[in-house]
């Protein structure tokens, strides 16, 4: 399978068996897949909080741009790269 | 909080992974 870049019209979602969890000991969010885990920083956790399987990257970036008062193009670029790194780990899929 | 490019850190230690999961 060849990975292609995420576009703003793509809708990211967490596949079955992948979920976020708050690690109250370390005070961080982690993303869990079967027998694998990655630690998220607050921005990564904020992006995944917007990933609900119904909203496109464009819609997600728009919501975050309003929340963080930041340029939507910058957020689209950063969130897209973040999601691609999780797609490569099979922790996010697109529809 | 200001927007910064998000970073992720892979958990590679098996014992640490097990902490997050009978």
Backbone of each chain as nested JSON, in Angstrom:
{
  "chains": [
    {"id": "A", "residues": [
      {"number": 1, "name": "UNK", "atoms": {"N": [0.849, -1.194, 0.0], "CA": [0.0, 0.0, 0.0], "C": [0.882, 1.24, 0.0]}},
      {"number": 2, "name": "UNK", "atoms": {"N": [0.597, 2.161, -0.872], "CA": [1.356, 3.399, -0.921], "C": [0.617, 4.467, -0.125]}},
      {"number": 3, "name": "UNK", "atoms": {"N": [1.343, 5.132, 0.733], "CA": [0.729, 6.201, 1.503], "C": [0.755, 7.478, 0.684]}},
      {"number": 4, "name": "UNK", "atoms": {"N": [-0.372, 8.111, 0.595], "CA": [-0.408, 9.41, -0.066], "C": [-0.658, 10.458, 1.003]}},
      {"number": 5, "name": "UNK", "atoms": {"N": [-0.372, 11.686, 0.666], "CA": [-0.536, 12.755, 1.648], "C": [-2.012, 12.955, 1.963]}},
      {"number": 6, "name": "UNK", "atoms": {"N": [-2.258, 13.411, 3.156], "CA": [-3.619, 13.739, 3.565], "C": [-4.018, 15.046, 2.874]}},
      {"number": 7, "name": "UNK", "atoms": {"N": [-5.264, 15.136, 2.438], "CA": [-5.746, 16.392, 1.865], "C": [-6.789, 16.986, 2.802]}},
      {"number": 8, "name": "UNK", "atoms": {"N": [-7.112, 18.242, 2.565], "CA": [-8.024, 18.912, 3.496], "C": [-9.441, 18.357, 3.414]}},
      {"number": 9, "name": "UNK", "atoms": {"N": [-9.733, 17.6, 2.349], "CA": [-11.073, 17.024, 2.222], "C": [-11.165, 15.651, 2.882]}},
      {"number": 10, "name": "UNK", "atoms": {"N": [-10.021, 15.113, 3.341], "CA": [-10.033, 13.799, 3.982], "C": [-10.614, 13.895, 5.39]}},
      {"number": 11, "name": "UNK", "atoms": {"N": [-11.28, 12.816, 5.796], "CA": [-11.838, 12.741, 7.143], "C": [-11.065, 11.692, 7.933]}},
      {"number": 12, "name": "UNK", "atoms": {"N": [-10.242, 12.131, 8.887], "CA": [-9.481, 11.157, 9.677], "C": [-10.356, 10.506, 10.748]}},
      {"number": 13, "name": "UNK", "atoms": {"N": [-10.035, 9.268, 11.086], "CA": [-10.736, 8.606, 12.189], "C": [-9.795, 7.605, 12.845]}},
      {"number": 14, "name": "UNK", "atoms": {"N": [-10.117, 7.256, 14.085], "CA": [-9.329, 6.26, 14.811], "C": [-9.902, 4.884, 14.492]}},
      {"number": 15, "name": "UNK", "atoms": {"N": [-9.07, 3.985, 13.949], "CA": [-9.597, 2.653, 13.64], "C": [-9.951, 1.888, 14.916]}},
      {"number": 16, "name": "UNK", "atoms": {"N": [-10.675, 0.792, 14.734], "CA": [-11.095, -0.025, 15.875], "C": [-9.873, -0.44, 16.695]}},
      {"number": 17, "name": "UNK", "atoms": {"N": [-9.97, -0.327, 17.99], "CA": [-8.864, -0.741, 18.842], "C": [-7.873, 0.363, 19.148]}},
      {"number": 18, "name": "UNK", "atoms": {"N": [-8.086, 1.549, 18.562], "CA": [-7.201, 2.684, 18.844], "C": [-7.993, 3.72, 19.632]}},
      {"number": 19, "name": "UNK", "atoms": {"N": [-7.397, 4.221, 20.722], "CA": [-8.126, 5.192, 21.537], "C": [-7.143, 6.079, 22.286]}},
      {"number": 20, "name": "UNK", "atoms": {"N": [-7.634, 7.234, 22.701], "CA": [-6.816, 8.109, 23.533], "C": [-7.11, 7.792, 24.998]}},
      {"number": 21, "name": "UNK", "atoms": {"N": [-6.111, 8.043, 25.831], "CA": [-6.273, 7.804, 27.264], "C": [-5.45, 8.853, 28.0]}},
      {"number": 22, "name": "UNK", "atoms": {"N": [-6.001, 9.362, 29.095], "CA": [-5.258, 10.336, 29.888], "C": [-4.451, 9.599, 30.946]}},
      {"number": 23, "name": "UNK", "atoms": {"N": [-3.134, 9.832, 30.947], "CA": [-2.251, 9.233, 31.945], "C": [-2.161, 10.218, 33.106]}},
      {"number": 24, "name": "UNK", "atoms": {"N": [-2.934, 9.943, 34.154], "CA": [-3.025, 10.916, 35.247], "C": [-1.739, 10.961, 36.065]}},
      {"number": 25, "name": "UNK", "atoms": {"N": [-0.932, 9.908, 36.008], "CA": [0.339, 9.912, 36.743], "C": [1.304, 10.907, 36.106]}},
      {"number": 26, "name": "UNK", "atoms": {"N": [1.38, 10.858, 34.768], "CA": [2.328, 11.732, 34.063], "C": [1.679, 13.024, 33.59]}},
      {"number": 27, "name": "UNK", "atoms": {"N": [0.336, 13.089, 33.721], "CA": [-0.374, 14.29, 33.299], "C": [-0.225, 14.536, 31.796]}},
      {"number": 28, "name": "UNK", "atoms": {"N": [-0.303, 13.45, 31.013], "CA": [-0.241, 13.581, 29.553], "C": [-1.304, 12.675, 28.931]}},
      {"number": 29, "name": "UNK", "atoms": {"N": [-1.637, 12.986, 27.682], "CA": [-2.502, 12.11, 26.901], "C": [-1.633, 11.136, 26.121]}},
      {"number": 30, "name": "UNK", "atoms": {"N": [-2.102, 9.906, 26.011], "CA": [-1.415, 8.924, 25.179], "C": [-2.421, 8.37, 24.177]}},
      {"number": 31, "name": "UNK", "atoms": {"N": [-1.9, 7.906, 23.05], "CA": [-2.74, 7.25, 22.049], "C": [-2.362, 5.777, 22.066]}},
      {"number": 32, "name": "UNK", "atoms": {"N": [-3.365, 4.933, 22.313], "CA": [-3.115, 3.503, 22.479], "C": [-3.661, 2.722, 21.297]}},
      {"number": 33, "name": "UNK", "atoms": {"N": [-2.848, 1.793, 20.794], "CA": [-3.298, 0.799, 19.825], "C": [-2.894, -0.538, 20.428]}},
      {"number": 34, "name": "UNK", "atoms": {"N": [-3.391, -1.648, 19.885], "CA": [-3.032, -2.926, 20.497], "C": [-1.519, -3.071, 20.687]}},
      {"number": 35, "name": "UNK", "atoms": {"N": [-1.103, -3.126, 21.951], "CA": [0.294, -3.337, 22.329], "C": [1.246, -2.249, 21.854]}},
      {"number": 36, "name": "UNK", "atoms": {"N": [0.707, -1.077, 21.537], "CA": [1.563, 0.043, 21.146], "C": [1.011, 1.309, 21.783]}},
      {"number": 37, "name": "UNK", "atoms": {"N": [1.899, 2.267, 22.01], "CA": [1.454, 3.529, 22.596], "C": [2.361, 4.655, 22.126]}},
      {"number": 38, "name": "UNK", "atoms": {"N": [1.789, 5.834, 21.926], "CA": [2.597, 7.031, 21.707], "C": [2.104, 8.106, 22.669]}},
      {"number": 39, "name": "UNK", "atoms": {"N": [3.062, 8.904, 23.141], "CA": [2.721, 10.009, 24.031], "C": [2.424, 11.238, 23.188]}},
      {"number": 40, "name": "UNK", "atoms": {"N": [1.395, 11.96, 23.588], "CA": [0.975, 13.153, 22.852], "C": [1.341, 14.397, 23.655]}},
      {"number": 41, "name": "UNK", "atoms": {"N": [1.632, 15.489, 22.956], "CA": [1.745, 16.759, 23.665], "C": [0.361, 17.428, 23.642]}},
      {"number": 42, "name": "UNK", "atoms": {"N": [0.182, 18.527, 24.364], "CA": [-1.17, 19.112, 24.452], "C": [-1.772, 19.468, 23.091]}},
      {"number": 43, "name": "UNK", "atoms": {"N": [-0.937, 19.898, 22.142], "CA": [-1.465, 20.243, 20.817], "C": [-1.927, 18.98, 20.09]}},
      {"number": 44, "name": "UNK", "atoms": {"N": [-1.125, 17.921, 20.181], "CA": [-1.523, 16.658, 19.547], "C": [-2.827, 16.136, 20.132]}},
      {"number": 45, "name": "UNK", "atoms": {"N": [-2.963, 16.242, 21.455], "CA": [-4.197, 15.796, 22.104], "C": [-5.378, 16.649, 21.649]}},
      {"number": 46, "name": "UNK", "atoms": {"N": [-5.128, 17.954, 21.463], "CA": [-6.204, 18.852, 21.016], "C": [-6.653, 18.493, 19.602]}},
      {"number": 47, "name": "UNK", "atoms": {"N": [-5.703, 18.122, 18.745], "CA": [-6.06, 17.726, 17.373], "C": [-6.904, 16.454, 17.42]}},
      {"number": 48, "name": "UNK", "atoms": {"N": [-6.443, 15.459, 18.185], "CA": [-7.174, 14.186, 18.212], "C": [-8.541, 14.339, 18.867]}},
      {"number": 49, "name": "UNK", "atoms": {"N": [-8.678, 15.322, 19.757], "CA": [-9.985, 15.56, 20.371], "C": [-10.999, 16.017, 19.323]}},
      {"number": 50, "name": "UNK", "atoms": {"N": [-10.497, 16.578, 18.213], "CA": [-11.387, 17.058, 17.145], "C": [-11.652, 15.977, 16.101]}},
      {"number": 51, "name": "UNK", "atoms": {"N": [-10.881, 14.891, 16.175], "CA": [-11.016, 13.812, 15.183], "C": [-12.169, 12.913, 15.61]}},
      {"number": 52, "name": "UNK", "atoms": {"N": [-13.306, 13.055, 14.931], "CA": [-14.483, 12.272, 15.324], "C": [-15.004, 11.394, 14.191]}},
      {"number": 53, "name": "UNK", "atoms": {"N": [-14.259, 11.355, 13.078], "CA": [-14.683, 10.488, 11.978], "C": [-15.752, 11.095, 11.093]}},
      {"number": 54, "name": "UNK", "atoms": {"N": [-16.204, 12.307, 11.421], "CA": [-17.207, 12.949, 10.565], "C": [-16.693, 14.268, 9.997]}},
      {"number": 55, "name": "UNK", "atoms": {"N": [-15.627, 14.806, 10.588], "CA": [-15.162, 16.12, 10.154], "C": [-13.891, 15.986, 9.325]}},
      {"number": 56, "name": "UNK", "atoms": {"N": [-13.811, 16.804, 8.285], "CA": [-12.64, 16.781, 7.408], "C": [-11.487, 17.531, 8.073]}},
      {"number": 57, "name": "UNK", "atoms": {"N": [-10.29, 17.338, 7.519], "CA": [-9.125, 18.077, 8.034], "C": [-9.388, 19.58, 7.965]}},
      {"number": 58, "name": "UNK", "atoms": {"N": [-10.064, 20.006, 6.905], "CA": [-10.387, 21.424, 6.747], "C": [-11.249, 21.927, 7.909]}},
      {"number": 59, "name": "UNK", "atoms": {"N": [-12.258, 21.139, 8.268], "CA": [-13.159, 21.532, 9.359], "C": [-12.434, 21.495, 10.704]}},
      {"number": 60, "name": "UNK", "atoms": {"N": [-11.603, 20.468, 10.877], "CA": [-10.841, 20.345, 12.124], "C": [-9.908, 21.544, 12.284]}},
      {"number": 61, "name": "UNK", "atoms": {"N": [-9.203, 21.895, 11.195], "CA": [-8.255, 23.015, 11.256], "C": [-8.991, 24.325, 11.523]}},
      {"number": 62, "name": "UNK", "atoms": {"N": [-10.169, 24.467, 10.94], "CA": [-10.948, 25.688, 11.165], "C": [-11.322, 25.846, 12.628]}},
      {"number": 63, "name": "UNK", "atoms": {"N": [-11.744, 24.745, 13.243], "CA": [-12.113, 24.781, 14.658], "C": [-10.921, 25.114, 15.54]}},
      {"number": 64, "name": "UNK", "atoms": {"N": [-9.773, 24.513, 15.222], "CA": [-8.576, 24.758, 16.034], "C": [-8.055, 26.18, 15.834]}},
      {"number": 65, "name": "UNK", "atoms": {"N": [-8.186, 26.696, 14.609], "CA": [-7.713, 28.056, 14.325], "C": [-8.476, 29.065, 15.177]}},
      {"number": 66, "name": "UNK", "atoms": {"N": [-9.781, 28.825, 15.335], "CA": [-10.589, 29.725, 16.159], "C": [-10.192, 29.588, 17.627]}},
      {"number": 67, "name": "UNK", "atoms": {"N": [-9.959, 28.349, 18.049], "CA": [-9.644, 28.089, 19.455], "C": [-8.285, 28.67, 19.843]}},
      {"number": 68, "name": "UNK", "atoms": {"N": [-7.314, 28.556, 18.927], "CA": [-5.945, 28.975, 19.249], "C": [-5.592, 30.336, 18.658]}},
      {"number": 69, "name": "UNK", "atoms": {"N": [-6.545, 30.919, 17.951], "CA": [-6.299, 32.217, 17.336], "C": [-5.009, 32.191, 16.507]}},
      {"number": 70, "name": "UNK", "atoms": {"N": [-4.909, 31.168, 15.654], "CA": [-3.709, 30.966, 14.839], "C": [-4.125, 30.825, 13.375]}},
      {"number": 71, "name": "UNK", "atoms": {"N": [-3.198, 31.067, 12.434], "CA": [-3.549, 30.989, 11.006], "C": [-3.977, 29.574, 10.614]}},
      {"number": 72, "name": "UNK", "atoms": {"N": [-5.095, 29.482, 9.913], "CA": [-5.647, 28.162, 9.587], "C": [-4.695, 27.378, 8.686]}},
      {"number": 73, "name": "UNK", "atoms": {"N": [-3.957, 28.067, 7.818], "CA": [-3.036, 27.349, 6.927], "C": [-1.908, 26.686, 7.713]}},
      {"number": 74, "name": "UNK", "atoms": {"N": [-1.419, 27.379, 8.737], "CA": [-0.366, 26.807, 9.587], "C": [-0.891, 25.567, 10.31]}},
      {"number": 75, "name": "UNK", "atoms": {"N": [-2.102, 25.678, 10.827], "CA": [-2.697, 24.559, 11.564], "C": [-2.955, 23.382, 10.637]}},
      {"number": 76, "name": "UNK", "atoms": {"N": [-3.427, 23.686, 9.431], "CA": [-3.695, 22.617, 8.459], "C": [-2.404, 21.857, 8.154]}},
      {"number": 77, "name": "UNK", "atoms": {"N": [-1.317, 22.608, 7.991], "CA": [-0.025, 22.0, 7.675], "C": [0.47, 21.151, 8.858]}},
      {"number": 78, "name": "UNK", "atoms": {"N": [0.428, 21.723, 10.06], "CA": [0.925, 21.007, 11.244], "C": [0.044, 19.8, 11.577]}},
      {"number": 79, "name": "UNK", "atoms": {"N": [-1.272, 20.004, 11.535], "CA": [-2.185, 18.905, 11.872], "C": [-2.09, 17.807, 10.814]}},
      {"number": 80, "name": "UNK", "atoms": {"N": [-1.912, 18.206, 9.549], "CA": [-1.776, 17.217, 8.474], "C": [-0.532, 16.366, 8.664]}},
      {"number": 81, "name": "UNK", "atoms": {"N": [0.593, 17.004, 9.011], "CA": [1.843, 16.26, 9.22], "C": [1.721, 15.343, 10.437]}},
      {"number": 82, "name": "UNK", "atoms": {"N": [1.068, 15.846, 11.48], "CA": [0.846, 15.051, 12.697], "C": [0.003, 13.812, 12.378]}},
      {"number": 83, "name": "UNK", "atoms": {"N": [-1.084, 14.018, 11.649], "CA": [-1.966, 12.892, 11.323], "C": [-1.265, 11.907, 10.396]}},
      {"number": 84, "name": "UNK", "atoms": {"N": [-0.443, 12.423, 9.465], "CA": [0.292, 11.517, 8.573], "C": [1.235, 10.624, 9.371]}},
      {"number": 85, "name": "UNK", "atoms": {"N": [1.874, 11.181, 10.399], "CA": [2.801, 10.367, 11.186], "C": [2.038, 9.271, 11.935]}},
      {"number": 86, "name": "UNK", "atoms": {"N": [0.787, 9.545, 12.29], "CA": [-0.027, 8.514, 12.952], "C": [-0.587, 7.52, 11.939]}},
      {"number": 87, "name": "UNK", "atoms": {"N": [-0.861, 7.989, 10.721], "CA": [-1.311, 7.08, 9.658], "C": [-0.204, 6.067, 9.353]}},
      {"number": 88, "name": "UNK", "atoms": {"N": [1.046, 6.56, 9.323], "CA": [2.177, 5.659, 9.061], "C": [2.304, 4.604, 10.155]}},
      {"number": 89, "name": "UNK", "atoms": {"N": [1.84, 4.929, 11.354], "CA": [1.874, 3.963, 12.463], "C": [0.587, 3.143, 12.528]}},
      {"number": 90, "name": "UNK", "atoms": {"N": [-0.3, 3.336, 11.556], "CA": [-1.597, 2.644, 11.507], "C": [-2.447, 2.962, 12.74]}},
      {"number": 91, "name": "UNK", "atoms": {"N": [-2.31, 4.173, 13.256], "CA": [-3.114, 4.572, 14.409], "C": [-4.212, 5.555, 14.015]}},
      {"number": 92, "name": "UNK", "atoms": {"N": [-4.176, 6.002, 12.77], "CA": [-5.239, 6.85, 12.217], "C": [-5.487, 6.365, 10.796]}},
      {"number": 93, "name": "UNK", "atoms": {"N": [-6.758, 6.401, 10.372], "CA": [-7.091, 6.082, 8.98], "C": [-7.91, 7.229, 8.408]}},
      {"number": 94, "name": "UNK", "atoms": {"N": [-8.068, 7.208, 7.076], "CA": [-8.819, 8.272, 6.398], "C": [-10.008, 7.682, 5.672]}},
      {"number": 95, "name": "UNK", "atoms": {"N": [-11.074, 8.483, 5.59], "CA": [-12.188, 8.089, 4.735], "C": [-12.611, 9.29, 3.929]}}
    ]},
    {"id": "B", "residues": [
      {"number": 1, "name": "UNK", "atoms": {"N": [-3.238, 28.866, 25.58], "CA": [-2.051, 28.171, 25.074], "C": [-1.847, 28.522, 23.602]}},
      {"number": 2, "name": "UNK", "atoms": {"N": [-0.606, 28.794, 23.23], "CA": [-0.313, 29.152, 21.845], "C": [-0.166, 27.897, 20.996]}},
      {"number": 3, "name": "UNK", "atoms": {"N": [-0.436, 28.055, 19.709], "CA": [-0.295, 26.924, 18.793], "C": [1.177, 26.664, 18.519]}},
      {"number": 4, "name": "UNK", "atoms": {"N": [1.591, 25.408, 18.656], "CA": [2.93, 24.993, 18.236], "C": [2.768, 23.691, 17.474]}},
      {"number": 5, "name": "UNK", "atoms": {"N": [3.744, 23.358, 16.637], "CA": [3.646, 22.106, 15.886], "C": [3.642, 20.935, 16.869]}},
      {"number": 6, "name": "UNK", "atoms": {"N": [2.667, 20.027, 16.741], "CA": [2.576, 18.924, 17.704], "C": [3.702, 17.915, 17.518]}},
      {"number": 7, "name": "UNK", "atoms": {"N": [4.132, 17.348, 18.626], "CA": [5.153, 16.297, 18.575], "C": [4.592, 15.051, 19.247]}},
      {"number": 8, "name": "UNK", "atoms": {"N": [5.013, 13.893, 18.746], "CA": [4.623, 12.659, 19.421], "C": [5.883, 11.904, 19.799]}},
      {"number": 9, "name": "UNK", "atoms": {"N": [5.757, 11.122, 20.849], "CA": [6.897, 10.345, 21.328], "C": [6.469, 8.892, 21.422]}},
      {"number": 10, "name": "UNK", "atoms": {"N": [7.125, 8.064, 20.637], "CA": [6.795, 6.637, 20.635], "C": [7.219, 6.013, 21.962]}},
      {"number": 11, "name": "UNK", "atoms": {"N": [6.345, 5.214, 22.555], "CA": [6.712, 4.477, 23.764], "C": [7.312, 3.153, 23.309]}},
      {"number": 12, "name": "UNK", "atoms": {"N": [8.604, 2.96, 23.56], "CA": [9.275, 1.763, 23.046], "C": [9.507, 0.719, 24.128]}},
      {"number": 13, "name": "UNK", "atoms": {"N": [9.42, 1.119, 25.385], "CA": [9.683, 0.181, 26.482], "C": [8.457, -0.694, 26.718]}},
      {"number": 14, "name": "UNK", "atoms": {"N": [8.639, -2.006, 26.62], "CA": [7.518, -2.931, 26.768], "C": [6.816, -2.807, 28.106]}},
      {"number": 15, "name": "UNK", "atoms": {"N": [7.596, -2.615, 29.177], "CA": [6.972, -2.505, 30.5], "C": [6.126, -1.243, 30.586]}},
      {"number": 16, "name": "UNK", "atoms": {"N": [6.616, -0.193, 29.939], "CA": [5.869, 1.066, 29.966], "C": [4.565, 0.922, 29.174]}},
      {"number": 17, "name": "UNK", "atoms": {"N": [4.643, 0.229, 28.033], "CA": [3.435, 0.003, 27.234], "C": [2.422, -0.796, 28.053]}},
      {"number": 18, "name": "UNK", "atoms": {"N": [2.909, -1.817, 28.76], "CA": [1.994, -2.657, 29.54], "C": [1.264, -1.875, 30.619]}},
      {"number": 19, "name": "UNK", "atoms": {"N": [1.89, -0.797, 31.089], "CA": [1.233, 0.025, 32.112], "C": [-0.096, 0.579, 31.62]}},
      {"number": 20, "name": "UNK", "atoms": {"N": [-0.184, 0.773, 30.308], "CA": [-1.379, 1.414, 29.759], "C": [-2.493, 0.425, 29.452]}},
      {"number": 21, "name": "UNK", "atoms": {"N": [-2.196, -0.861, 29.602], "CA": [-3.213, -1.856, 29.275], "C": [-3.568, -2.644, 30.528]}},
      {"number": 22, "name": "UNK", "atoms": {"N": [-5.536, -7.939, 32.584], "CA": [-6.224, -9.117, 32.039], "C": [-6.133, -9.185, 30.52]}}
    ]}
  ]
}
